[in-house]
């Protein structure tokens, strides 16, 4: 089940301004869908139906769930409406009159929406003389302009995004200006379905989330998944050490008073897990920042010591609503490749630029070369002075400008303690994923009375830069699974080589090959099962193991291996040493 998490979304979707013709087309299609649903099920209550990225939706209050057959029936009814080409006509109606009209028809959700509108009149749209809805628009001229559409799925959504309200049924659909564009998008959805990390996670035995027995949003890594994660963690630690970061580790829970000082108790409490220890509040940490601050404050610091860079693979826990949890992409317990840089004000620019370079280099190693940058500014709820917010925001902007990096402004989406640079990667299907973040913070050093001794012997506040390269390891692993469709590059693959002895008499040679490859750090398994050769090759292919070495009489005699690649059936023959050198080189180069 899916859940809307922001009540503000409701107002913005009803009266949002659609800037593109495609947005108008999709919004119009949502109205036609609502009309079709009401014609098929007159007792259903309607709510809202906005255009969204890649499509539209409309929420309905209906007792029985919509079935696949129902979606087909709705599409058929929509085509009948579209064929009549009714015009979308806007008019105004006195607020009181609109309340009476929608109240008389039992449309309680529309009544609630109108009650929240302060204006004396409300905007109404008619579809011909057949259908009327509360809406500001805009729409296309007439329904006949809707040429290509498809209803996709049904999900659950709480009214106004509040889990205390009624659970509605949300029908998702999409619309395009041509059948060709629609076919391309539906093909994209098929590819995305094949790459779904939740399905591949089970199929490749990487991870599982045992909702009923262990709890929602808590990940269990199976051996293959744990190995994949170890490879990523080892790489990340090595990259940080190379760049002058110090490794630290902090406890999983800390006193509640610490989170009062940091401001999380006031600004983030709904996402935090509290518990009582010795009659005192403790918090399972949602962030690593306060722990790193305490380490910095453990001794007197000189201006010569700065910058201080602390890095931790820190596991944190955040209270997420069940309806928004989604595989590895949205969980309650996750690990961040989290670092905090404590620096002088004159060092901000060089440190931020260093982090930007770090991100680009790491993403290239993982096969992500298409990145988008956003600069998120001060939100409505914040701590610290506006003057420091402006200084921090300008410092981040200058770093991006001086490096010649294009970026978009994301107004009001900064953290409550500072502005941030968000870096989004694009996967093989062109989808955007949030990964790295760089946040400039003047507030927490002030709240924790942090200081260093400057050249004149005076105490001065350091600046704190919060940053993550991969972000959440869980989310990043989910991104990797979907980007590669589970067929990881050799350096990342949990199992890199499958040895397949043809018969029992070839197993001794297989063990010899395994020992040689393992001595080089290659991850190897032997499939000695009493199954046909074809079946074992097929299963290794399904498991997406990069290389299969088939070992028979000929290989034992020549002390060579027949190498079969995951991508195809072509085979080549190499000596054990040649293959070992070949695959070791591929791993070292991080070949994609």
Long-range contacts (C-beta under 8 A, 24 or more apart in sequence): 1-155, 1-156, 1-167, 1-322, 1-323, 2-155, 2-156, 2-157, 2-170, 2-323, 2-324, 3-156, 3-157, 3-158, 3-161, 3-163, 3-321, 3-322, 3-323, 3-324, 4-157, 4-158, 4-160, 4-161, 5-161, 5-321, 5-323, 5-324, 6-161, 7-160, 7-161, 7-162, 9-161, 10-48, 10-113, 10-160, 10-161, 11-116, 13-48, 13-50, 14-48, 14-50, 14-113, 14-134, 14-135, 14-136, 15-123, 15-136, 16-50, 18-51, 18-138, 21-140, 21-177, 22-175, 22-176, 22-177, 23-51, 24-51, 24-138, 24-139, 24-140, 25-140, 25-145, 25-146, 25-175, 25-176, 25-177, 26-51, 26-52, 26-55, 26-56, 26-174, 26-175, 27-51, 27-56, 27-137, 27-138, 27-139, 28-88, 28-139, 28-140, 28-143, 28-145, 28-146, 29-56, 29-78, 29-146, 29-149, 29-173, 29-175, 30-56, 30-57, 30-58, 30-173, 31-88, 31-125, 31-127, 31-131, 31-133, 31-135, 31-139, 32-78, 32-81, 32-82, 32-127, 32-143, 32-146, 33-58, 33-74, 33-78, 33-151, 33-171, 33-173, 34-58, 34-60, 34-131, 34-133, 35-81, 35-127, 35-130, 35-131, 36-74, 36-77, 36-78, 36-81, 37-74, 37-171, 38-131, 39-77, 40-70, 40-73, 40-74, 40-77, 45-106, 45-107, 45-108, 45-109, 46-107, 46-109, 46-110, 46-133, 47-109, 47-110, 47-159, 47-168, 48-109, 48-113, 49-133, 54-174, 54-185, 55-152, 55-172, 55-173, 55-174, 55-175, 56-172, 56-173, 56-174, 56-175, 57-170, 57-171, 57-172, 57-173, 58-170, 58-171, 59-157, 59-159, 59-168, 59-169, 59-170, 60-168, 60-169, 60-170, 60-171, 61-109, 61-159, 61-166, 61-168, 61-169, 62-169, 65-154, 65-169, 66-154, 66-169, 66-171, 71-151, 71-154, 71-171, 74-151, 74-171, 75-149, 75-150, 75-151, 78-149, 81-127, 81-130, 81-143, 82-143, 82-144, 82-146, 83-144, 84-128, 84-143, 84-144, 85-142, 85-143, 85-144, 86-127, 86-128, 86-129, 86-130, 86-131, 86-142, 86-143, 87-127, 87-128, 87-141, 87-142, 87-143, 88-125, 88-126, 88-127, 88-137, 88-139, 88-140, 88-141, 88-142, 88-143, 89-125, 89-126, 89-128, 90-123, 90-124, 90-125, 90-126, 90-137, 90-139, 91-123, 91-124, 91-125, 91-126, 92-121, 92-122, 92-123, 92-124, 93-121, 93-122, 93-124, 94-120, 94-121, 95-119, 95-120, 95-121, 95-122, 98-122, 98-124, 98-134, 102-134, 109-159, 110-134, 146-175, 147-176, 147-177, 147-178, 147-179, 148-175, 148-176, 148-177, 148-178, 148-179, 148-181, 148-182, 149-173, 149-174, 149-175, 149-176, 149-182, 150-174, 150-175, 150-182, 150-186, 152-189, 156-323, 158-323, 163-321, 163-323, 188-429, 191-429, 192-429, 192-431, 192-482, 194-485, 195-428, 195-429, 195-481, 195-482, 195-483, 195-485, 195-486, 196-327, 196-482, 197-327, 197-328, 197-329, 197-477, 197-478, 197-479, 197-481, 197-482, 198-327, 198-328, 200-481, 200-482, 200-485, 200-486, 201-225, 201-327, 201-328, 201-481, 203-486, 203-542, 204-486, 204-494, 204-543, 204-544, 206-477, 206-481, 206-494, 207-328, 207-477, 209-327, 209-331, 215-332, 216-322, 216-325, 216-332, 217-320, 217-322, 217-325, 217-330, 217-331, 217-332, 217-333, 218-331, 218-332, 218-333, 219-328, 219-331, 219-333, 219-334, 219-474, 223-494, 224-494, 224-495, 225-477, 225-494, 227-494, 227-495, 227-523, 228-477, 228-488, 228-492, 228-493, 228-494, 229-473, 229-477, 231-491, 231-492, 231-494, 232-470, 232-473, 232-476, 232-477, 232-492, 233-313, 233-473, 235-365, 236-313, 236-337, 236-362, 236-469, 236-470, 237-311, 237-313, 239-358, 239-361, 239-362, 239-469, 240-311, 240-337, 240-339, 243-309, 243-354, 243-358, 244-309, 245-309, 245-310, 245-311, 245-339, 246-308, 246-309, 246-310, 246-311, 247-311, 247-312, 248-291, 248-292, 248-295, 248-310, 248-311, 248-312, 249-312, 249-314, 250-285, 250-288, 250-291, 250-292, 250-294, 250-295, 250-312, 250-314, 251-285, 251-291, 252-284, 252-285, 252-315, 252-317, 253-277, 253-282, 253-283, 253-284, 253-285, 254-282, 254-283, 254-285, 254-290, 254-291, 255-280, 255-281, 255-282, 255-283, 256-280, 256-281, 256-282, 256-283, 257-281, 258-283, 258-290, 258-294, 259-283, 259-290, 261-290, 261-447, 261-448, 262-287, 262-289, 262-290, 262-444, 262-447, 262-448, 263-383, 263-416, 263-417, 263-443, 263-444, 263-447, 267-381, 267-383, 267-416, 268-416, 270-319, 271-318, 271-319, 271-320, 272-318, 272-319, 273-317, 273-319, 284-317, 285-314, 285-316, 285-317, 286-316, 286-317, 286-318, 287-316, 288-312, 288-314, 288-316, 288-336, 288-338, 288-340, 289-340, 289-444, 289-464, 289-466, 290-448, 292-340, 293-340, 293-444, 293-445, 293-448, 293-450, 293-464, 296-342, 296-450, 296-462, 297-448, 297-450, 300-453, 301-342, 301-451, 301-452, 301-453, 301-462, 302-452, 302-453, 303-344, 303-452, 303-453, 303-454, 303-455, 303-460, 305-452, 306-342, 306-343, 306-344, 306-347, 306-452, 306-462, 307-341, 307-342, 307-343, 307-344, 307-347, 307-351, 308-341, 308-342, 308-343, 309-339, 309-340, 309-341, 309-342, 310-339, 310-340, 310-341, 310-342, 311-337, 311-338, 311-339, 312-338, 312-339, 313-337, 313-338, 313-473, 314-338, 327-478, 328-474, 328-475, 328-477, 328-478, 328-481, 329-474, 329-475, 329-478, 329-479, 330-475, 331-472, 331-474, 334-472, 334-473, 334-474, 334-475, 335-472, 335-473, 335-474, 336-468, 336-471, 336-472, 336-473, 337-468, 337-469, 337-470, 337-471, 337-473, 338-466, 338-468, 339-466, 339-467, 339-468, 340-464, 340-465, 340-466, 340-467, 341-464, 341-465, 341-467, 342-445, 342-450, 342-452, 342-462, 342-463, 342-464, 342-465, 343-462, 343-463, 343-465, 344-452, 344-460, 344-462, 344-463, 345-391, 345-463, 347-463, 348-395, 348-399, 348-440, 348-463, 348-465, 349-395, 349-398, 349-399, 349-402, 351-465, 352-395, 352-396, 352-399, 352-421, 352-438, 352-440, 352-465, 353-399, 353-402, 353-403, 355-436, 355-438, 355-465, 355-467, 355-469, 356-399, 356-400, 356-403, 356-405, 356-421, 356-423, 356-438, 358-469, 359-423, 359-435, 359-436, 359-469, 362-469, 362-470, 363-425, 363-435, 363-436, 365-590, 366-480, 366-492, 367-483, 367-484, 367-489, 367-592, 368-425, 368-426, 368-427, 368-483, 370-425, 370-426, 371-423, 371-424, 371-425, 371-426, 372-408, 372-423, 372-424, 372-426, 372-432, 373-400, 373-405, 373-406, 373-407, 373-408, 373-421, 373-422, 373-423, 373-424, 374-407, 374-408, 374-409, 374-410, 374-413, 374-421, 374-422, 374-424, 375-400, 375-407, 375-408, 375-409, 375-410, 375-419, 375-420, 375-421, 375-422, 376-410, 376-412, 376-413, 376-414, 376-415, 376-419, 376-420, 376-421, 376-422, 377-409, 377-410, 377-411, 377-412, 377-413, 377-414, 377-419, 378-412, 378-414, 378-419, 379-412, 379-413, 379-414, 379-415, 379-416, 380-412, 381-416, 382-414, 382-416, 382-417, 383-416, 383-417, 383-443, 383-447, 384-417, 384-418, 384-441, 384-442, 384-443, 384-446, 385-442, 388-442, 388-443, 389-418, 389-419, 389-442, 391-442, 392-418, 392-419, 392-440, 392-441, 392-442, 392-463, 393-419, 393-440, 395-440, 396-420, 396-421, 396-438, 396-440, 414-439, 415-439, 415-441, 415-466, 417-441, 417-443, 417-444, 418-442, 418-443, 418-466, 420-466, 425-479, 427-479, 427-482, 427-483, 428-483, 428-484, 428-485, 429-482, 431-482, 433-475, 433-479, 434-471, 434-475, 435-468, 435-469, 435-470, 435-471, 435-475, 435-476, 435-479, 436-467, 436-468, 436-469, 436-470, 436-471, 437-466, 437-467, 437-468, 437-471, 438-465, 438-466, 438-467, 439-465, 439-466, 439-467, 440-465, 441-465, 441-466, 485-544, 486-544, 487-544, 487-566, 487-567, 488-544, 488-546, 489-546, 489-590, 489-591, 489-592, 490-546, 490-547, 490-583, 490-586, 490-587, 490-591, 491-586, 491-587, 491-588, 491-590, 491-591, 493-523, 493-544, 493-545, 493-546, 494-523, 495-523, 495-524, 495-525, 495-543, 495-545, 496-522, 496-523, 496-524, 496-545, 496-546, 496-547, 496-583, 496-587, 497-522, 497-523, 497-524, 497-525, 497-545, 497-546, 497-547, 497-548, 497-549, 497-583, 498-524, 498-525, 498-526, 498-527, 498-540, 498-543, 498-545, 498-547, 498-548, 498-549, 499-524, 499-525, 499-526, 499-527, 499-548, 499-549, 499-551, 500-526, 500-527, 500-533, 500-536, 500-537, 500-540, 500-548, 500-549, 500-550, 500-551, 501-526, 501-527, 501-528, 501-551, 501-552, 502-533, 502-550, 502-551, 502-552, 502-553, 503-552, 504-528, 505-556, 506-551, 506-552, 506-553, 506-555, 506-556, 509-551, 509-555, 509-556, 509-559, 510-551, 512-576, 513-549, 513-551, 513-561, 513-576, 516-576, 516-577, 516-580, 517-576, 517-579, 517-580, 517-583, 520-580, 520-583, 520-584, 521-584, 521-587, 522-580, 522-583, 522-584, 522-587, 537-564, 540-566, 541-566, 547-583, 549-579
